[in-house]
Amino acid sequence: MYDIGMSGANAQSEIRAGDRFAFGDNWVEFAQLVSGERIRAAEDSLAERLGTADLAGLSFVDVGSGSGLFSLAARNLGAQVTSFDFDPASVACTAELRRRFRPDDGDWSVLEGSVLDREFVSSLGVFDIVYSWGVLHHTGDMWTALENTETLAKPSAQLFLLGARLSSGTAAVGFLLVFWQVISHTQLPGKPGWPEAVLILALTLATLANLAKQLPAQNVLLAATIIGVVGSIAHGVGAITAIPFGPFAYVDSIGPKFFNTLAWPIPFLWIIVVLNSRGVARLILRPWRKLKNYGFWLIGITTALVVLFDLALEPFASQANRYWLWLPTTFPLTWYGVPLTNSLGWLVATLLMLAFATPPLINKQSRSRKTVPDYHPLVIWLLALGLFATSSITHQLWLAAGLAVTAGIGTTFFAFRGARW
């Protein structure tokens, strides 16, 4: 279907008046250059953003389709596609791509209409996937365009988007609150520990929501459950027997404990640390995704980052905030009172987690795809290390602060180096 509405005359008049740029003329020229290689690149880009290369059974709307290249990519990936644009030349370009590459395709509709026209947008219905790239801010009324575009998403999609934004926003607020407590040496009003609790829970949700953009939600939840359970068992056994971490005891400031043994934040802490360390490791290893042993390298670097993270965490948790205390041991080497057996325990526990959690975390797309770097884990990693460093500085734990700062700079360098590859 290729429908031209009354907006064509309006578009041309606005272009002549200088109120709107004639993007369609550029897309008509671009359409002549569309090749199989460009189409495959668009498919790879779209699959990376959506976390899947299989869109069969899903509806897809391309708001401001321009050349129609990403509409074509979505259709090739199996989606039922609706494309629309305000510029008649862009509409014609999209229709031409459909004619060339998907002739007589009843599952791809090409329409002319404006995203600012609420009545037109409402007539389209709702979709599983709402796509708009580099369009809405060019409409002249971005907020109306955003509001109208949101109505195209099915309620479940809107709820997920809202949940992801809320969790990331709440985590940012949690970081600010805890940073304030560290810098000012004052407790916020209310029950002690509530800012830290908000931070832990929000970071867990933000981590899972971000990962669910790339993988099926059930895979993400399965991996998180494995990590949380294994981490809980390890720390529960450790609290009773001192194996495998060494002798320690939780302090009341950490909050309630499960079965009077396991502090409630521990399962969530493991999920945050392992999944975000893995995300940072993926950034570092991007240049070597095609290696045969990439998976083993990913597990190894993830484990190393987890151990490094814990070394930065321990002075913050046991010295500065007294969430837990390390008991005397005959082991000669310690890190601010923490026996180095603790690092060995984190290493073994992490390897065990990844042995079971890695399969559901594998993206089934080929590693040969050109993907968009995901910096969300790196942001969480750096904010956490920044918090640890700040706390260590305020308590004059200079070696701990130096470790946190060095770890942050080093991982940032290698992550950005890998991401730009």
Summary of the structure (lengths in Angstrom):
residues: 421
radius of gyration: 25.7
end to end distance: 41.2
largest distance: 84.6
contacts: 1378
relative contact order: 0.09
helix: 62%
strand: 9%
